[in-house]
Amino acid sequence: MDINVPIPDKNYKVLIKCCTYNQSKYICDALNGFAIQETNFPFVCIVIDDASKDGNQEVIRQYANENCDMSKAEISEDDVSKYIRVPHKTNGNCFFLFCFLNVNLFGKPEKQEIYKPYRAICEYEAICEGDDYWTDSQKIQKQVDVMTSDQSVGFVYTGFSTVDENGEPRMYPWCEERMERSCSGDIFEKLIDHNMVLTLTICFRKTLYDKYLEFLKKYSVSIDYFLFLVLAGLSKGIYIDEKMGCYRINSNGLVQSSRERVNALCNKALIVSSKIYLNGEFFERSFKEDLKIRKAIVTKFLRLVKSNVMTKSEFFKIVSSSFKMICMLCVVFVEMLKKKLL
């Protein structure tokens, strides 16, 4: 498969990735969310349409004709896609690379080849799927400023609002609970217990994503929860308690339409990232923090055993791998007995 993406023509600082499929009703909201970003650096939005069948590509082309400076557009194509790289009409720091695929590359490694030339020059990356959108014009600038000022911070995530398929504001308890649990610092332990990061809210260092791609190639866990666990395993994160975007509850979205598959992938992400931590491939924690994380892993794994997601033999193989894990198992068992959970 021959992929020839237009070579970057500027020193973009942030790469925004937007994958979209059959989202013709929503994609303009996402594109406008990128265009409103006010930054002191250039950024590129790579919008990849996975061969949609609902006219999504035509909607994107119309958006480009109406909102971008097509007199400066660079148009090309290869075996996989047609490309339009073009600057926004009024936002001098906003540039688009529209990719109109003729084959669906969802979940396939070839898609990474499209990003590759731009990832080589960008320091940071952000993600927003085609049915979600950003509402705060300072989102990317604020996130980059945090990471620029503190080299120990590898990712920044934010609060969010929720809307229904028609864009009407809706309150969903599970979304509010995520934000209530959100915090800054070393959040790996908390992510093991429950994910509180939404894809549309996060911005992270490219160097950490390089490491994530290595783990992804090795373990094949293609879900954003795995990305969040890897980022948290490798660095500390900062939570900005401001609602900077909208998460759309879409009945055709992956989470709503394929819940069993998503749950299975999340469980795999949890197990794999826990093994990576126990193998010492994430940054070294203090003795106290390490014990807390190991306890969280044991507790979560026991739940997986109880729900038949993990076998007892697999559980004991992992737990018996170190003296610390055996000790944490004993601690968890005692606590569960006191709470009469056993």
N, C-alpha and C positions, 0 to 999 in steps of 0.2 A: 504494500500500500504506500504509494508515493505522496508524501505530504510536504508541500512547499509554501510555508506561511510567509507573508510579507515580512522582511527583516525590519526590526525596530528602527525608527528614524529619529528618536529622541531619547534622552536619558530619563525615562519615566521612573518615578519613585515608588508608585503603588500600582500593582496589578489587581484589577477587579475582575473576578470571574463570574460569569452569569450563564448558566446552562438553562435552556428552555426547550420545551416540547409541548405542542398543542396548547399553548397559553396565549392565544391571540387576543383574548379578552383582557389579559392582565399585563402583557409585556411592556406596554407603554408606561405604566406606572413605575416599573423597575428602571427603565431607561431614563425617565425624568428624575428619579431618585439619584442616579449617577450624575446627571447633568447639573443638578443644583449644588453639588459639592463645591464649597469655597475653600481652596487650598493655596498654599504658597509654593506648590510644586506641581509638575505635570503628572497626570495619571492616565492609564489606559484601561478601558473597559473592553474585555474580550467577551463578546456575546455569541454563544454557540447554539445554533438551532439544530436539533437532532432530527432533521428531515421530517418536520411536522406535517400533519395532514389536514390541519384546520385553517390554513391561510396565514399562519404565524409568520412565515418568511415574508409574505407580501406586506404584512403590517409593519414589520421591522424596516423593510425597504421604504415604505411610505414615511415612517418616522425619520429615517435618514434624509430623505429628500426635503422634508419640511423643517428639520431642526439642525442639520449639519451643513457644513460648507462643501457641497458636492463639487465645486470648482477645484477643490484641492484633494479630491478623493483619489485613492490609489486602488484600482480594481484588478484582481487577478483570480486565477483558479488553478486547481490541480485535480488529481483523480478523486479526491474526497469531497472537496468543497469549493464554493465560490467565495471570494473575500472582498470586503470593502473596508479600507482603512481611511478614516476621515475625521477631521476635527469638528467639534461642536461649533455652531455659529456664534454663540455669545460667550461661552465659557472657554477662555483661552487656555486653560489647563486641562480641559477634558477632551480626550481622544477616544474614538471607538474603533474596534476591529470587529466587524460583523462577519460571522462565519456561517454560511448557508450550506449545511452538509447535505449530500445526496444519499448518505447512508446513516443509520442510527448508530452512534458510538457510545451509547449510555453504558457506563461501567467498564468500558474497554480501555486498555492502556494507550491505544493510538491517540486518544484525545489529549493526553499529556504532551504529545509532540507539537500540538498547536500552541500550547502555552510556553513551550521550552525556550524559544528565542527571547521572549519577554521576561520570563522568570530569571534569565541570566543577568538582566540589568536592574530589575526591580528589587528594592530592599524589603518591601512589605507586600502582603497579599490580603485581599478581602474577598468574601463570597456573598452573593445574593442571588437566589434562584429567581426564575422568571415570573413567578406568581407572588413573590414578596417585593417589598420596596422600602427605600429609605425616605425619611421625612425630615431629618435634621441636616441642614446644609453644612454643619460643622463636624459631622460624624468622623469622617476619615482624618481630617486635620487634628481633631482632639486625640484620636487614637494614636496617630503617628507621633504627636507631641509627647505623649506619655512614654512611649517606647524610646524616643530620642533622648529624653531626659534621664532614663534609667535603663542601663544596658542589661540589667538582670530580669527585666520584664520581657517576656517572649510573646505575649498576646494580650489583647484588650477586648473585652466584650461589654455589651450594654443592655439596658432594659429595652422593652419593645411593647407595642400595642398589638391588639388582635382585631382582625376584621373578617367578615364572612365573604362568601364568593362574590357578593355584589359590592364589596368595599365598605359595608356598613359596620361601624364599631360594635364589637361583641365582647362580653366578659366571659372568659373561660377559666374556671378555678385552677386547673392544672398549670396554666400559663402564669397565673398570679403566684402560685406556689413556687414555680421556678425562680421568679425574681426575688421572692422572699428568702430563698436559700442562697442566692448569689452573693459572692463575697470576693475579696482580693487576697493575694498571697499565694501560698502553696495549696491549691484546691484539688490536688490529685485524690486525696482521701475522700473528699466530698463527692467527686465525680464517680468514684467507685460505687458509692451508695446510690447516687441518683444524678442523672444529667440535668444541669440547669442552664446550659449554654445553647443558644439558638444560632443556626448557621448564619442568618442574615445580620447578626450583631457583631460578629468577630472580625478582628484584623490581627495579623500575626507576622512575625519575622519570616522572611523567605528561607533563611538558613535552617530554621526549625522544620519547615515544610520539606526541605531536602531530606532530612532524617526520617520524617514521616513517610516519604515515598520509598525509602529503603525498607522500612517495616511493612509497608503496603505490598511491595513486591514479594517480600518473604512470606507474609502470612495471608494475603488476599482477603482483607477485611474491608470491604468497600462500603463504609457508612461514616457519616460525619462524627458520630460519637467516638469512633476510634481516633479520628484526628484530634478531637478535644482532649482525649485521654493522653495521647502522645505529647501534645503541646504542654499539658499540665505535668506530665512526667518529666519533661525536659527543662521546664522553666516555671517561674511564677507568673501569675496573671493579674490583671487589674480589672475590676468591675466598675463601670461608670453608671451610676444609678440615675440614668436619664433615658426616657423612651425615645430612641432615635430612628425607629423603623417600624414597619407593620408586617406581622406574620399573618398570612391569609389561610384560614381554615378552608381548604379546598377538598371537596369530596373525591376529586380525581388525583389529588396529590399522593405521593408515595406513602406517607405516614397513614393517611386515612384509608387509602384503597388497598394497601398491602400490609396490614398491621402485623400479621403473624410473621411474615418475612422480615419486617423491620425489627420485631422483638428478637427473632433468631439471630440477626446480624448484630444487634446490640449486646446480646449475651456472649456472642463470639468475640466482639470487641473487648468486652470486660475481661473475659478469660485470657485472651492473648495479651492485653496490656498488663494484666496482673503478672503473667509469666515473665514478660519483659522486665518489669520492675524487680521481681524476685531474682532474675538473672543478673541484676546490677547494671542494666543498660540505660537507666535513667539517672538523673543527677543524685548524688549521695545526700541523704537526709541525716539530721541529727538522730541520736539513738532513740530519743523520745518520739520524734515524728515517725521514724521507721517502724516502731512498735505500733503506733496508731494506724499506720497504713496496713501493716500486716494483719492487725485485728479486723480492720474493715474488709480486707480480702477474705479472711476466714468466714466472717459473718455473712458476706454476700454469697460466697461459695456454698455455704450450708443451705441458704435459701434456694440456690440453683439445684442442689441435690434433692431438696424437699419437693421441688416442682418438676423433678425428673429431667432437668436440662443437663445436669452433670451427673455422671455415674459416681458411685461411692468409691470405686477403685481409682478413678481419675482424681477425685477429691483427696483421698489419702496419699496418693502418689505426690501431689503437689505439696500438701501440708507436711509430709514427712521429709521434705527436702532439706529442712534446716531445723536446728534446735529452737530458734526463735518462733518459727511457725507452729511447732508442737506446743510451745508454751502459750502462744496466743489461742490455739485451739482449746487448751485447758481453761484459759480465762473465759473464753466465750461460752463454753459448756457450763461453767459455774454460774455465769450471769444468767444464762437461759434457764437453768434449774431454779435459781432464785425467783425468776419471773414466771416460773411454771410454764415455760414454752416447750419443755421436753417431756 
